[in-house]
Amino acid sequence: MLRTARRLAGAVRPLGNAPQVRTFVAAKLPDLDYDYGALEPVVSGEIMQLHHSKHHNTYVTNFNVAMEKYSEAEIKGDYATMISLQGAIKFNGGGHVNHSIFWKNLAPAKDCAPPDGELLKLIERDFGSLAKLQEKFSAQTVAVQGSGWGWLGYDKASGSLKIATTANQDPCATVGLTPLLGVDVWEHAYYLQYKNLRPDYVKAVWEIVNWKNVAENLAAAK
């Protein structure tokens, strides 16, 4: 996480005897490509509004606060504080990264089409068929204990697609994969509509998966 923090923080070299100033690029809540109600009936407009404007925005705010404190501590050489902030940076930064991927992975059902081209070839090679991928992904994602994410990722070492899960807001990168598709199974993503029926939510999400975006993520990962 120290390297992650350094990538997000940018140094400005002091001029002469001027005091050193450390700044960082603040994260921002991304706009959605669709209205809050556009994913209905799969995900209600109420859930989308709360999820995006409240939950995601909170991760952004808290990440920026943690990064500012980290930057100040780094200037002072306060390593104990820098280390103590790693948890907040990972959790809130991960929440921002994960949700930014998630929103792009989704689209109104009328705009969604099945995967094709290189993505479909890899799906069929690595899983047998799209249906088998969906079945395996759904089973592993539903089985996440507590809160977390289900992922379809690209393994650069083997050149293959793999399914993984992460706890809490841990990014897909923490399991060595480049994220292509993520599904949020925190209760705030579905409980108002699906109650405790996580399997029903995960099954329904396939209706609004933006496979075009997943293919773009694959192309960028290779």
C-alpha positions as MATLAB code, in Angstrom:
seq = 'MLRTARRLAGAVRPLGNAPQVRTFVAAKLPDLDYDYGALEPVVSGEIMQLHHSKHHNTYVTNFNVAMEKYSEAEIKGDYATMISLQGAIKFNGGGHVNHSIFWKNLAPAKDCAPPDGELLKLIERDFGSLAKLQEKFSAQTVAVQGSGWGWLGYDKASGSLKIATTANQDPCATVGLTPLLGVDVWEHAYYLQYKNLRPDYVKAVWEIVNWKNVAENLAAAK';
ca = [
       0.000    0.000    0.000;
       2.959    2.363    0.442;
       3.589    2.249   -3.306;
      -0.101    2.873   -3.951;
      -0.013    5.903   -1.688;
       3.090    7.244   -3.424;
       1.494    6.880   -6.861;
      -1.508    8.857   -5.693;
       0.631   11.480   -3.975;
       2.724   13.875   -6.060;
       5.750   15.713   -4.796;
       6.532   19.351   -5.572;
      10.241   20.042   -5.169;
      11.096   23.002   -2.965;
      12.723   26.040   -4.582;
      15.785   27.329   -2.746;
      15.097   27.442    0.963;
      11.314   27.373    0.540;
       9.565   24.756    2.708;
       8.753   21.475    1.047;
       5.153   21.101   -0.040;
       3.506   17.738   -0.622;
       0.280   17.519   -2.567;
      -1.826   14.638   -3.825;
      -4.387   14.137   -6.559;
      -7.725   14.052   -4.783;
     -10.170   11.339   -5.778;
     -13.527   12.476   -7.151;
     -16.925   10.825   -7.282;
     -17.417    9.819  -10.934;
     -20.597   10.679  -12.798;
     -22.731    7.766  -13.951;
     -23.355    7.112  -17.629;
     -27.066    6.581  -16.909;
     -29.805    7.877  -14.617;
     -30.325    6.323  -11.204;
     -33.516    4.642  -12.382;
     -32.062    3.305  -15.638;
     -31.141   -0.104  -14.208;
     -34.655   -0.905  -13.016;
     -36.177   -3.363  -12.448;
     -32.901   -5.156  -11.683;
     -31.628   -2.445   -9.335;
     -34.023    0.207   -8.075;
     -33.398    3.900   -8.519;
     -33.507    4.341   -4.740;
     -30.684    1.852   -4.239;
     -28.621    3.416   -7.008;
     -28.999    6.907   -5.591;
     -28.014    5.824   -2.082;
     -25.236    3.575   -3.331;
     -23.626    6.174   -5.579;
     -24.279    9.522   -3.887;
     -23.942    8.319   -0.289;
     -21.883    5.135    0.011;
     -19.423    5.712   -2.834;
     -19.131    9.382   -1.978;
     -18.250    8.478    1.613;
     -15.393    6.261    0.415;
     -14.086    9.125   -1.726;
     -14.267   11.611    1.147;
     -12.595    9.317    3.660;
      -9.905    8.270    1.192;
      -8.981   11.886    0.533;
      -8.812   12.608    4.262;
      -6.555    9.591    4.815;
      -4.308   10.536    1.890;
      -3.949   14.106    3.152;
      -2.920   12.833    6.579;
      -0.525   10.374    4.924;
       1.044   13.164    2.882;
       1.545   15.306    5.974;
       3.043   12.389    7.887;
       5.408   11.567    5.020;
       6.769   15.119    5.027;
       7.457   14.819    8.754;
       8.953   11.360    8.452;
       6.254   10.121   10.831;
       6.417    6.476    9.842;
       4.190    5.254   12.643;
       1.331    7.444   11.405;
       1.994    6.462    7.805;
       1.683    2.809    8.754;
      -1.426    3.408   10.856;
      -3.192    4.969    7.859;
      -2.734    1.937    5.596;
      -6.013    0.365    6.668;
      -8.053    3.485    5.927;
      -6.298    3.976    2.589;
      -6.902    0.384    1.522;
     -10.530    0.278    2.654;
     -11.697    3.645    1.365;
      -9.398    3.710   -1.660;
     -10.534    0.206   -2.523;
     -14.151    1.272   -2.149;
     -13.582    4.088   -4.617;
     -11.667    1.936   -7.115;
     -14.140   -0.951   -6.931;
     -17.266    1.149   -7.323;
     -15.754    3.129  -10.201;
     -15.319   -0.190  -12.041;
     -18.762   -1.450  -10.996;
     -20.708    1.500  -12.414;
     -19.048    1.070  -15.800;
     -19.674   -2.684  -15.720;
     -23.427   -2.017  -15.644;
     -25.790   -0.560  -18.239;
     -29.536   -0.423  -18.882;
     -30.747   -3.835  -20.052;
     -31.769   -2.426  -23.444;
     -28.160   -1.416  -24.083;
     -26.607   -4.744  -23.090;
     -25.558   -7.392  -25.597;
     -23.858  -10.768  -25.060;
     -20.061  -10.892  -25.157;
     -18.417  -11.500  -28.503;
     -15.007  -11.381  -30.156;
     -11.872  -12.008  -28.113;
     -13.742  -11.870  -24.804;
     -16.163  -14.606  -25.832;
     -13.300  -16.756  -27.149;
     -11.520  -16.555  -23.788;
     -14.724  -17.251  -21.876;
     -15.372  -20.367  -23.938;
     -11.748  -21.483  -23.658;
     -11.444  -20.962  -19.904;
     -14.967  -21.841  -18.738;
     -16.598  -23.799  -21.548;
     -19.440  -21.348  -22.180;
     -20.917  -18.069  -20.983;
     -23.540  -19.993  -19.013;
     -20.847  -21.959  -17.172;
     -18.943  -18.759  -16.386;
     -22.103  -17.188  -14.986;
     -22.871  -20.283  -12.927;
     -19.398  -20.488  -11.414;
     -19.120  -16.732  -10.851;
     -22.538  -16.587   -9.191;
     -21.800  -19.514   -6.871;
     -18.505  -18.056   -5.654;
     -19.872  -14.529   -5.314;
     -22.991  -15.562   -3.405;
     -20.752  -17.534   -1.040;
     -18.756  -14.455    0.041;
     -18.941  -14.330    3.818;
     -20.151  -10.981    5.108;
     -19.369   -8.171    2.667;
     -17.189   -8.243   -0.420;
     -16.949   -8.537   -4.181;
     -17.050  -11.120   -6.915;
     -14.592  -10.621   -9.779;
     -13.857  -11.780  -13.277;
     -10.218  -10.916  -13.726;
      -7.449  -11.284  -16.263;
      -4.306  -13.136  -15.187;
      -1.466  -11.586  -17.175;
       0.954  -14.359  -16.239;
      -1.155  -17.098  -17.817;
      -3.153  -15.006  -20.260;
      -6.375  -16.462  -18.883;
      -9.615  -15.346  -17.284;
     -10.153  -16.227  -13.639;
     -12.902  -15.812  -11.058;
     -12.027  -14.514   -7.613;
     -13.625  -12.922   -4.587;
     -12.332  -10.287   -2.211;
     -13.448   -9.334    1.275;
     -14.726   -5.913    2.283;
     -13.389   -3.335   -0.201;
     -10.183   -5.128   -1.157;
      -9.475   -4.426   -4.844;
      -9.161   -7.207   -7.394;
      -5.467   -6.373   -7.707;
      -4.908   -7.771   -4.197;
      -5.463  -11.274   -5.610;
      -3.109  -10.690   -8.538;
      -5.723  -10.099  -11.236;
      -6.627   -7.175  -13.453;
     -10.347   -6.490  -12.900;
     -12.676   -6.924  -15.859;
     -16.029   -7.331  -14.110;
     -16.925   -6.773  -10.474;
     -20.165   -7.406   -8.595;
     -20.742   -5.704   -5.267;
     -22.307   -8.008   -2.661;
     -22.303   -5.601    0.237;
     -25.878   -5.462    1.542;
     -26.152   -1.782    0.655;
     -26.030   -2.854   -2.995;
     -29.226   -4.903   -2.844;
     -30.904   -5.239    0.579;
     -33.612   -2.584    0.134;
     -34.892   -4.525   -2.857;
     -33.830   -8.150   -2.423;
     -33.713   -8.334    1.392;
     -31.577  -11.338    2.372;
     -31.885  -13.028   -1.025;
     -28.376  -12.400   -2.324;
     -28.625  -15.244   -4.880;
     -31.605  -13.535   -6.533;
     -29.691  -10.259   -6.759;
     -26.584  -11.860   -8.279;
     -28.700  -13.804  -10.783;
     -30.538  -10.640  -11.839;
     -27.367   -8.587  -12.259;
     -26.425  -10.610  -15.341;
     -29.290   -8.852  -17.157;
     -27.478   -5.503  -16.871;
     -23.832   -6.500  -17.350;
     -22.198   -4.216  -19.879;
     -20.130   -6.767  -21.768;
     -18.832   -4.053  -24.071;
     -17.139   -2.435  -21.082;
     -15.815   -5.792  -19.903;
     -14.267   -6.307  -23.355;
     -12.709   -2.840  -23.183;
     -11.190   -3.724  -19.813;
      -9.771   -6.914  -21.299;
      -8.203   -5.049  -24.210;
      -6.642   -2.541  -21.792;
      -5.303   -5.340  -19.589;
      -3.448   -7.198  -22.344;
];
